């Protein structure tokens, strides 16, 4: 499944000093397959968690040295994610708020028009929501209209991307079905029977990020776990998937905010 965050367990916590701040990081140890290259990987999550994955027999000093070598990169990633968090506030569904669609930012504009029916449409850089009458439940109505609009657009865009990507997924026979369901911890999942479940919030992300999630789930049709064969398959169809995933993770809080 393509998740929003990691759920690794059995972590060790350490820290290093950068400038005037102590930066904490957690270490997850995994078995090292014989014949495979030893690797220490570092990830910074949107919630500002620094997670280090290392072979189970790695020496602590080697892990810490690897972290220190990338301390500047870790710090810059933390600064970027913290700047995102400053702007993540509960939505009021009023004119002037920022919203997203296919990776682009749009200003929400809510208008009252007694001659019109309730509707949502794109209008010159704005997401225009029209209500026939304003009332005390205006915010709730706007939220409902936007959610329905995003779901409607998600079905269209996801089907379009699925059709576009299927020729690359040569292991898939036929056209997999998919459903839309809001999730807070996952962008998508794949059932044992090969049916996809996709998060409608994903339609707020760039098409390349949508493609990453769709391809990730299509790879699960061949490999139902995150085995080496799974990652090899994903690299074949999207060699730069890590960069795309990082871009999606970096905006997750904003895309999921509602």
Helices and strands as residue ranges (DSSP letters): E 2-3, E 11-18, E 21-30, E 41-44, E 50-55, H 60-69, H 71-86, E 98-101, E 104-112, E 119-123, E 126-131, H 138-165, E 178-180, E 186-190, E 196-198, G 200-204, H 207-222, H 228-237, H 241-250, H 252-256
